[in-house]
Amino acid sequence: MAKVLVFIDNPGQALTKTSLELLTIARSLGETAAAVNGELQDEAAATLAAYGAVTLYRPSAADLDDYLVGPKAAFLAAAAGAAGANVILTENSAEGKEIAARLGIRLGAGVITDVVAVDPGGTAHKSVLAGSYTTTAKATTPVSVLTVKSNSVTPAPAVSATAPDSVTVQLPADATAAAARITARVDKPASERPDLAEARIVVAGGRGVDGDFGPLEDLADALGAAIGASRAATDAGWIGHDAQVGQTGKTVSPQLYISAGISGAIQQKSGMQTAKVIVAVNKDAESPIFEIADFGVVGDLFHVLPQATAEIKKRRG
Amino acid sequence: MEETLKIIVLVKHVPDAQFDRHLTGEANAVDRSESILSELDEYALEAALQLIEARGGEAAGNKVIALSMGPAGAVNAVKKSLQIGATEGVHLSDEALAGSDAAATSLALAAAIRHLGADVPADLILTGMASTDGETSLVPAQLAERLGLPQVTFAASLEIDAGKLTARRDGDTHADTIEADLPAVVSVTDQINDPRYPNFKGIMAAKKKTITTLNLADIGVDAAHVGRSGSWTDVQTAEARPPRTAGTIITDEGDAGIQLVEFLAAQKLL
């Protein structure tokens, strides 16, 4: 049976939905272990047991977060060796992919990114060229490293919980020698909204919002959605760059993507065209977004969105 | 007197993302017939040019080498880089490289970079934040691992002083200041600068600049370790996603917001 190692970075109190998805996929492939960096609180440890992890590998050093990726890849390589893992799963964030990249070289393992499903035999499914093709790919090496996109599976705990062993993994002496150091960190104000990459629903605005994301935020809050934006809106400084969806921003695949005041040029489309349902509101009937929308409204977003928000609130009483 | 810098910028010749792009052939490789210099690499090139210009430019002994790996057409990405201002160009091209995945690509690039100089081939290796075709973002990190260098990806600002770099990264929940010793591999975002366009003077000057062509034998890489057969991953099947078709499009006559909610309710999305 395959041995699968899942990388869980700084779980905090509760594991993220993405981490739970990775553990769920891991169990479908074989025996599951987790490599956990950072403090492991009781609640997170209980969740790992509920999701069937048989072993928890912990680093011998507590300062991995002071560096960029390199030392984390060294930890994961050591943990993969200790676990005898055939498959290593990480999240598909920028950092997750970089850790996977360096890990792949250390282990001589093929790396496949942007994975949305994994067959029991290890074949990975992904979409490429901005969602215009779906491909299957497989590592030709004995060990494979897969970075899995959020919202790929519904997380489910194991039928029976485990009582995982904890194993400390020694880091190589040179793990932090040639690594970039994080010398200062400024936290951004925490958002009450879900994380854009993980959100089930995204409400996104573009040039047409003309600096006022208010109606989008009201709708997003009524739906429990994250806020996204086109490059035009972030370049104009109306909203932070981290909200950008598209080729030079984030790629999202939510259940529902509501696009408001976005023309839908290729740069934007490449970040969202794998969304399950697309709803578009735009004044210009010729906007390319209407070519891919499941439901489109040619109209003024400053009228349509508040009306929709009010209707949702009314229906929910 | 500032130190001089030797910067290698990795540039890629990619299919123009403004048009439909396709996978082709038995290996399901990207069709590169209509290709351009990757837009995201222009930011890396601009960052390199600004760093050497602040140090007296080429005249003071600074260098910006544009390095591209790819088939014959990829030399166009090198030429464009020279027109924009790179001081010399290197084109790594060999039939055996076709179909290389990130691991094989990083192996060949690492060997080419070592070939360009013995112990310290460059002070800085700069790349764009991703290629606009492969989109895996693996190569810079794998290159750094192979060369044993620190990597700083997604730099939104970049300064160099006394053999050390300082960069800013903007994350979702926090912004970080990063330091690393040189040499290092750095990828820059599209927020770092506004890339210049080649002007007439640059285009004329580029004609006199050197482009060195290297093959696998030149850089000492065994053909068996690169290309499709030397790669650690294999694309087995590729299927064009059926194009999304337009659904219901209505024109707002006063109640479109309500109709929108009805659509969401019918899709069980509320």
Chai-1 contact restraints between the chains, C-beta under 6 A:
chainA,res_idxA,chainB,res_idxB,connection_type,confidence,min_distance_angstrom,max_distance_angstrom,comment,restraint_id
A,K97,B,S137,contact,1.0,0.0,6.0,A-B,restraint_1
A,E98,B,A141,contact,1.0,0.0,6.0,A-B,restraint_2
A,A101,B,L138,contact,1.0,0.0,6.0,A-B,restraint_3
A,A101,B,A141,contact,1.0,0.0,6.0,A-B,restraint_4
A,A101,B,Q142,contact,1.0,0.0,6.0,A-B,restraint_5
A,R102,B,A141,contact,1.0,0.0,6.0,A-B,restraint_6
A,R102,B,E145,contact,1.0,0.0,6.0,A-B,restraint_7
A,I105,B,Q142,contact,1.0,0.0,6.0,A-B,restraint_8
A,I105,B,E145,contact,1.0,0.0,6.0,A-B,restraint_9
A,I105,B,R146,contact,1.0,0.0,6.0,A-B,restraint_10
A,G110,B,W232,contact,1.0,0.0,6.0,A-B,restraint_11
A,G110,B,T233,contact,1.0,0.0,6.0,A-B,restraint_12
A,V111,B,L138,contact,1.0,0.0,6.0,A-B,restraint_13
A,I112,B,T233,contact,1.0,0.0,6.0,A-B,restraint_14
A,T113,B,T136,contact,1.0,0.0,6.0,A-B,restraint_15
A,L129,B,R21,contact,1.0,0.0,6.0,A-B,restraint_16
A,S132,B,R241,contact,1.0,0.0,6.0,A-B,restraint_17
A,Y133,B,L23,contact,1.0,0.0,6.0,A-B,restraint_18
A,Y133,B,A238,contact,1.0,0.0,6.0,A-B,restraint_19
A,Y133,B,A240,contact,1.0,0.0,6.0,A-B,restraint_20
A,T134,B,E239,contact,1.0,0.0,6.0,A-B,restraint_21
A,T134,B,R241,contact,1.0,0.0,6.0,A-B,restraint_22
A,T135,B,V235,contact,1.0,0.0,6.0,A-B,restraint_23
A,T135,B,A238,contact,1.0,0.0,6.0,A-B,restraint_24
A,T136,B,Q236,contact,1.0,0.0,6.0,A-B,restraint_25
A,T136,B,T237,contact,1.0,0.0,6.0,A-B,restraint_26
A,A137,B,T233,contact,1.0,0.0,6.0,A-B,restraint_27
A,A137,B,V235,contact,1.0,0.0,6.0,A-B,restraint_28
A,K138,B,D234,contact,1.0,0.0,6.0,A-B,restraint_29
A,K138,B,Q236,contact,1.0,0.0,6.0,A-B,restraint_30
A,A139,B,W232,contact,1.0,0.0,6.0,A-B,restraint_31
A,A139,B,T233,contact,1.0,0.0,6.0,A-B,restraint_32
A,T140,B,W232,contact,1.0,0.0,6.0,A-B,restraint_33
A,T140,B,D234,contact,1.0,0.0,6.0,A-B,restraint_34
A,T141,B,W232,contact,1.0,0.0,6.0,A-B,restraint_35
A,A178,B,G148,contact,1.0,0.0,6.0,A-B,restraint_36
A,A178,B,P150,contact,1.0,0.0,6.0,A-B,restraint_37
A,A179,B,P150,contact,1.0,0.0,6.0,A-B,restraint_38
A,A180,B,P150,contact,1.0,0.0,6.0,A-B,restraint_39
A,A180,B,V152,contact,1.0,0.0,6.0,A-B,restraint_40
A,A180,B,I178,contact,1.0,0.0,6.0,A-B,restraint_41
A,A180,B,A180,contact,1.0,0.0,6.0,A-B,restraint_42
A,R181,B,E179,contact,1.0,0.0,6.0,A-B,restraint_43
A,I182,B,D176,contact,1.0,0.0,6.0,A-B,restraint_44
A,I182,B,I178,contact,1.0,0.0,6.0,A-B,restraint_45
A,T183,B,T177,contact,1.0,0.0,6.0,A-B,restraint_46
A,T183,B,E179,contact,1.0,0.0,6.0,A-B,restraint_47
A,A184,B,T177,contact,1.0,0.0,6.0,A-B,restraint_48
A,R185,B,H174,contact,1.0,0.0,6.0,A-B,restraint_49
A,R185,B,D176,contact,1.0,0.0,6.0,A-B,restraint_50
A,V186,B,A175,contact,1.0,0.0,6.0,A-B,restraint_51
A,D187,B,H174,contact,1.0,0.0,6.0,A-B,restraint_52
A,K188,B,T173,contact,1.0,0.0,6.0,A-B,restraint_53
A,K188,B,H174,contact,1.0,0.0,6.0,A-B,restraint_54
A,H241,B,Q191,contact,1.0,0.0,6.0,A-B,restraint_55
A,D242,B,D172,contact,1.0,0.0,6.0,A-B,restraint_56
A,T248,B,D190,contact,1.0,0.0,6.0,A-B,restraint_57
A,L256,B,L269,contact,1.0,0.0,6.0,A-B,restraint_58
A,I266,B,Q18,contact,1.0,0.0,6.0,A-B,restraint_59
A,V277,B,Q267,contact,1.0,0.0,6.0,A-B,restraint_60
A,F290,B,A246,contact,1.0,0.0,6.0,A-B,restraint_61
A,F290,B,I249,contact,1.0,0.0,6.0,A-B,restraint_62
A,E291,B,A246,contact,1.0,0.0,6.0,A-B,restraint_63
A,I292,B,R244,contact,1.0,0.0,6.0,A-B,restraint_64
A,D294,B,G247,contact,1.0,0.0,6.0,A-B,restraint_65
A,F295,B,G247,contact,1.0,0.0,6.0,A-B,restraint_66
A,F295,B,T248,contact,1.0,0.0,6.0,A-B,restraint_67
A,F295,B,F263,contact,1.0,0.0,6.0,A-B,restraint_68
A,G296,B,I249,contact,1.0,0.0,6.0,A-B,restraint_69
A,V297,B,I250,contact,1.0,0.0,6.0,A-B,restraint_70
A,V297,B,D252,contact,1.0,0.0,6.0,A-B,restraint_71
A,V297,B,A256,contact,1.0,0.0,6.0,A-B,restraint_72
A,V298,B,T251,contact,1.0,0.0,6.0,A-B,restraint_73
A,G299,B,D252,contact,1.0,0.0,6.0,A-B,restraint_74
A,G299,B,A256,contact,1.0,0.0,6.0,A-B,restraint_75
A,V304,B,D252,contact,1.0,0.0,6.0,A-B,restraint_76
A,V304,B,A256,contact,1.0,0.0,6.0,A-B,restraint_77
A,V304,B,G257,contact,1.0,0.0,6.0,A-B,restraint_78
A,Q307,B,G257,contact,1.0,0.0,6.0,A-B,restraint_79
A,A308,B,G257,contact,1.0,0.0,6.0,A-B,restraint_80
A,A308,B,L260,contact,1.0,0.0,6.0,A-B,restraint_81
A,A308,B,V261,contact,1.0,0.0,6.0,A-B,restraint_82
A,E311,B,I258,contact,1.0,0.0,6.0,A-B,restraint_83
A,E311,B,V261,contact,1.0,0.0,6.0,A-B,restraint_84
A,I312,B,V261,contact,1.0,0.0,6.0,A-B,restraint_85
